Amino acid sequence: MNVGIFNRVNSKIKEGDGMYSEWNSLPLEGGGRGVLGAVGGRDVVLAVVRQLASHQPSPLTTDAEVEWVLEVIRYGLSLPLSEHEALRDCVRVCCSWLSALLPPAAPAQPPPPAVPPPLAAEPHRYANKILNHLHNLFVPRPNETLAFIYQTELGGNLISKQAVLCHRVLRLARSLADSASLGPREWRSLLLLLLAAAGALLAPPAPLYGAAEQLCERVLCVLFEVWILACHR
């Protein structure tokens, strides 16, 4: 699918207004960088998520610890594409923790990151925050895009890796809609994630080098499928 079509269709949208500017009741409040964005938290992210992404038992035993780590992951999902390993680990942790909403499944290989006991006991309590933080994964990195113009092979490789991570989140979104026991708040957060992903990838002007070409068809398919399921449920 050619994302240039979306540029032409939405050519009347003012710059900065976004794809949903006429829908004032649609608050895409997810993402953001949190407190670590103000103080610079790259080293914190690298130290924390590497341990959490392993299959060792989770060291997190209290709600406060889980909440703090979610702020670390929030910032980690906004890191530059050149920090691919940290981004990948953040996505692995988010997907594993959200999988606590799904029915039990056969053990995966390699084992996924361990789910902290507080989250395993109350997955719905944290699901909305995790889904909101995942907005950051789909946001284009414009500064890196400009640099990649002169490093096409390197940039294309990193953008393809970003697309792989986004596809993983989209697969999980579809699984949650199919099989998870979701309440109204979780359905809302899931739909807002997909709307935000579509807005980030498809709002004009499309980046010269970006993940939109690899993702636009899939993100729209998942958005409409989940929307229909939400209406049915």
Secondary structure as GFF3:
##gff-version 3
##sequence-region A 1 233
A	DSSP	alpha_helix	4	9	.	.	.	ID=ss1
A	DSSP	alpha_helix	34	39	.	.	.	ID=ss2
A	DSSP	alpha_helix	42	52	.	.	.	ID=ss3
A	DSSP	alpha_helix	63	76	.	.	.	ID=ss4
A	DSSP	alpha_helix	84	98	.	.	.	ID=ss5
A	DSSP	three_ten_helix	99	101	.	.	.	ID=ss6
A	DSSP	alpha_helix	117	121	.	.	.	ID=ss7
A	DSSP	alpha_helix	123	133	.	.	.	ID=ss8
A	DSSP	alpha_helix	135	138	.	.	.	ID=ss9
A	DSSP	alpha_helix	142	148	.	.	.	ID=ss10
A	DSSP	alpha_helix	152	179	.	.	.	ID=ss11
A	DSSP	alpha_helix	184	202	.	.	.	ID=ss12
A	DSSP	alpha_helix	212	232	.	.	.	ID=ss13
###
